């Protein structure tokens, strides 16, 4: 069994991810997903993290996202999130129509623009509860004494 630290040859990647060798070469040449290690003979070797990136790219393409849009998204994400070096393997990316959403720290945002798409529900629940508490305080009035009901006795 291979470990996460083991390196994979291009042929292994092609078999595991189910893409063509030409596709893998094109992705490496165009800087979509490059192998992390080069042998002295110039052959690429892929880490497990690279495999994750190749699989993510394939899934985005299968969902209808163009290679160019994926590449633009990767470049935008590395600018938006300077601590992220390999967005395809470090982030969860989801295709919705022609938009690529990136998920990080419980937030989803457009990979190109950085615009937040989803808000944190738990935080929103707290905001609604704070609003309710404020509304209760604002609306709190002293209770009126109960109305006296006149009895129907006549004299």
C-alpha positions as CSV (number, residue, x, y, z in Angstrom):
1,X,0.0,0.0,0.0
2,X,1.3,3.4,-0.9
3,X,1.6,6.2,1.7
4,X,0.8,9.8,1.3
5,X,4.6,10.6,1.2
6,X,5.3,8.3,-1.7
7,X,5.7,9.7,-5.2
8,X,3.6,8.7,-8.2
9,X,4.7,8.5,-11.8
10,X,2.6,10.1,-14.6
11,X,1.3,6.7,-15.6
12,X,0.1,6.0,-12.0
13,X,-1.7,9.4,-12.0
14,X,-3.4,8.7,-15.3
15,X,-4.7,5.3,-14.1
16,X,-5.8,6.6,-10.7
17,X,-7.6,9.8,-11.8
18,X,-8.8,8.4,-15.2
19,X,-7.4,11.1,-17.5
20,X,-5.3,10.8,-20.6
21,X,-1.5,11.1,-20.4
22,X,-1.8,14.0,-22.9
23,X,-4.2,15.8,-20.6
24,X,-1.9,15.4,-17.7
25,X,1.1,16.7,-19.7
26,X,-1.0,19.7,-20.9
27,X,-2.0,20.6,-17.4
28,X,1.6,20.4,-16.3
29,X,2.8,22.5,-19.3
30,X,0.2,25.2,-18.8
31,X,0.8,25.3,-15.0
32,X,-2.7,24.0,-14.0
33,X,-1.2,21.1,-12.0
34,X,2.5,20.5,-12.0
35,X,4.3,17.6,-10.4
36,X,6.0,18.6,-7.1
37,X,9.2,16.7,-7.8
38,X,11.4,16.3,-10.9
39,X,13.8,13.5,-11.1
40,X,17.4,14.1,-12.3
41,X,16.3,12.7,-15.7
42,X,13.6,15.4,-15.9
43,X,10.6,13.1,-15.2
44,X,7.8,14.5,-13.0
45,X,6.7,12.8,-9.8
46,X,3.4,13.5,-8.2
47,X,2.8,13.6,-4.4
48,X,-0.5,12.6,-2.9
49,X,-1.3,16.4,-2.6
50,X,-0.7,16.6,-6.4
51,X,-3.1,13.7,-7.0
52,X,-5.8,15.6,-5.0
53,X,-5.2,18.7,-7.2
54,X,-5.4,16.6,-10.4
55,X,-8.6,15.0,-9.2
56,X,-10.1,18.4,-8.2
57,X,-9.2,19.8,-11.7
58,X,-10.8,16.9,-13.4
59,X,-14.0,17.2,-11.3
60,X,-14.3,20.9,-12.1
61,X,-13.8,20.2,-15.8
62,X,-16.3,17.4,-15.7
63,X,-18.7,19.9,-14.1
64,X,-18.3,22.3,-17.1
65,X,-15.6,24.7,-15.9
66,X,-13.0,25.5,-18.5
67,X,-9.3,25.0,-17.9
68,X,-8.8,28.7,-18.4
69,X,-11.4,29.6,-15.8
70,X,-9.8,27.1,-13.3
71,X,-6.4,28.6,-14.0
72,X,-7.8,32.1,-13.4
73,X,-9.5,30.9,-10.2
74,X,-6.2,29.4,-9.0
75,X,-4.3,32.7,-9.6
76,X,-7.0,34.8,-8.0
77,X,-7.2,32.5,-4.9
78,X,-3.4,32.7,-4.4
79,X,-3.7,36.5,-4.4
80,X,-6.8,36.5,-2.1
81,X,-5.3,33.9,0.3
82,X,-1.6,34.3,0.4
83,X,-1.1,31.4,2.8
84,X,-2.7,29.0,0.3
85,X,0.0,27.7,-2.1
86,X,-2.0,25.0,-3.9
87,X,-5.7,25.9,-4.0
88,X,-6.8,22.8,-5.9
89,X,-5.5,20.6,-3.1
90,X,-5.8,22.9,0.0
91,X,-9.4,24.2,-0.6
92,X,-12.7,22.7,-1.3
93,X,-13.7,24.0,-4.7
94,X,-17.3,23.6,-6.1
95,X,-18.6,24.4,-9.5
96,X,-22.0,26.0,-9.6
97,X,-22.9,27.0,-13.2
98,X,-19.9,28.8,-14.5
99,X,-18.8,30.0,-11.1
100,X,-16.2,28.3,-9.0
101,X,-16.8,28.6,-5.2
102,X,-14.0,28.2,-2.8
103,X,-14.6,27.1,0.8
104,X,-12.2,28.1,3.6
105,X,-12.8,28.4,7.3
106,X,-16.6,27.9,7.0
107,X,-17.1,30.6,4.4
108,X,-17.8,30.2,0.7
109,X,-16.7,32.8,-1.8
110,X,-16.4,33.3,-5.5
111,X,-12.9,32.1,-6.5
112,X,-12.4,34.9,-9.0
113,X,-13.8,38.0,-7.2
114,X,-13.5,36.9,-3.5
115,X,-17.2,37.8,-3.0
116,X,-18.7,35.9,-0.1
117,X,-21.5,33.6,-1.2
118,X,-22.6,31.9,2.0
119,X,-22.8,33.2,5.5
120,X,-22.1,31.2,8.6
121,X,-25.5,30.0,9.8
122,X,-24.5,29.8,13.5
123,X,-23.3,33.4,13.4
124,X,-26.6,34.4,11.8
125,X,-28.6,32.6,14.5
126,X,-26.7,34.6,17.1
127,X,-27.5,37.8,15.2
128,X,-31.2,36.9,15.1
129,X,-31.3,36.1,18.8
130,X,-29.6,39.4,19.6
131,X,-32.2,41.2,17.5
132,X,-35.0,39.3,19.3
133,X,-33.5,40.2,22.8
134,X,-33.3,43.8,21.8
135,X,-36.8,43.8,20.4
136,X,-38.1,42.2,23.7
137,X,-36.3,44.9,25.7
138,X,-37.6,47.6,23.5
139,X,-41.1,46.3,23.6
140,X,-41.2,45.5,27.2
141,X,-43.8,47.7,28.9
142,X,-45.1,47.5,32.5
143,X,-48.0,45.1,32.5
144,X,-51.4,46.8,32.7
145,X,-53.5,45.8,35.7
146,X,-56.3,43.3,34.9
147,X,-59.5,45.0,33.8
148,X,-62.3,44.9,36.4
149,X,-65.3,43.1,35.1
150,X,-68.5,44.6,36.3
151,X,-70.9,42.1,37.7
152,X,-74.3,42.1,36.3
153,X,-76.1,42.7,39.7
154,X,-78.7,45.3,39.8
155,X,-80.0,47.0,42.9
